[in-house]
Amino acid sequence: MKIAIPSKEQDGAHVVDAHFGHCQFFTILTVNDQTRQIEVEEHMVPPSECGCKSNLAPTLAANGVSVLLAGNMGQGAVDTLARAGIQALRGYEGQVRHVAEHWLAGGAVPASPICDHHGHEDGSCGHHH
């Protein structure tokens, strides 16, 4: 199984980027299906037009990604990922490895409303801090 996490570098650590459509890079984690342990960590820089109108979802799916753990995203991105066979789970924050290990250990998925700032016609969250 492969997990994708929209990521950014913050204070020397890789953390979940709160805005799927504007992340610096995606952390792609290859997980052993039997042990549920992370075996490989890779990084993929998204295209400049990242969001549900880009080819990002099919690209992630073609690379074997089946789960995306995100901070937040619009409904368009959730739907586009689902059509590509990728389950999108929202509401995560913190260091990428900690988030992935928590989810892999069966930790609860945080409750998170769909991001609805600024219209989200493209499925990305354009709200910046």
Residue pairs with C-beta under 8 A, 6 or more apart in sequence:
1 30
1 31
1 33
1 64
1 66
1 67
2 28
2 29
2 30
2 31
2 63
2 64
2 65
2 66
2 67
3 28
3 29
3 31
3 65
3 66
3 67
3 68
3 69
3 100
3 103
4 26
4 27
4 28
4 29
4 44
4 60
4 65
4 67
4 68
4 69
4 86
5 16
5 26
5 27
5 29
5 68
5 69
5 70
5 92
5 96
5 99
5 100
6 16
6 17
6 19
6 20
6 23
6 26
6 68
6 70
6 71
7 14
7 15
7 16
7 17
7 23
7 24
7 25
7 26
7 27
7 43
7 96
8 14
8 15
8 17
8 23
8 24
8 25
9 15
9 24
13 95
14 27
14 95
14 96
14 97
15 93
15 94
15 95
15 96
16 69
16 70
16 71
16 92
16 93
16 94
16 95
16 96
16 99
17 23
17 24
17 71
18 71
18 72
18 93
18 125
18 129
19 71
19 72
19 73
19 115
19 124
19 125
19 126
19 127
19 128
20 50
20 51
20 68
20 70
20 71
20 72
20 73
20 77
20 124
20 125
21 50
21 51
21 52
21 73
21 74
21 77
21 122
21 123
21 124
21 125
21 126
22 50
22 124
22 125
22 126
22 128
23 46
23 50
24 45
25 43
25 44
25 45
25 46
26 43
26 44
26 45
26 46
26 60
27 41
27 42
27 43
27 96
28 41
28 42
28 43
28 44
28 60
28 63
28 65
29 38
29 40
29 41
29 42
29 96
29 100
30 38
30 39
30 40
30 41
30 42
30 64
31 37
31 38
31 39
31 100
31 104
32 39
36 104
36 105
37 104
38 97
38 100
38 101
38 104
41 97
44 63
46 54
46 56
47 54
47 55
47 56
50 56
50 124
51 76
51 77
51 122
51 123
51 124
52 74
52 76
52 77
52 79
52 80
52 81
52 122
52 123
52 124
53 76
53 122
53 123
57 80
57 81
57 83
57 84
57 86
58 84
60 68
60 81
60 84
60 86
61 84
61 85
61 86
65 86
66 85
66 86
66 87
67 86
67 87
67 89
67 103
68 81
68 86
68 87
68 88
68 89
69 89
69 92
69 99
69 100
69 103
70 88
70 89
70 90
70 92
71 90
71 91
71 92
71 93
71 112
72 90
72 91
72 112
72 114
72 115
72 125
73 88
73 90
73 114
73 115
73 123
73 124
73 125
74 114
74 115
74 116
74 120
74 122
74 123
74 124
74 125
75 114
75 120
75 123
76 120
76 121
76 122
76 123
76 124
77 88
77 123
77 124
78 88
78 90
78 114
78 123
79 123
80 123
81 87
81 88
82 88
89 103
89 109
90 110
90 112
90 114
91 109
91 110
91 111
91 112
92 99
92 103
92 110
93 99
93 110
103 109
115 125
115 127
117 125
117 126
117 127
118 125
118 126
118 127
119 126
120 126
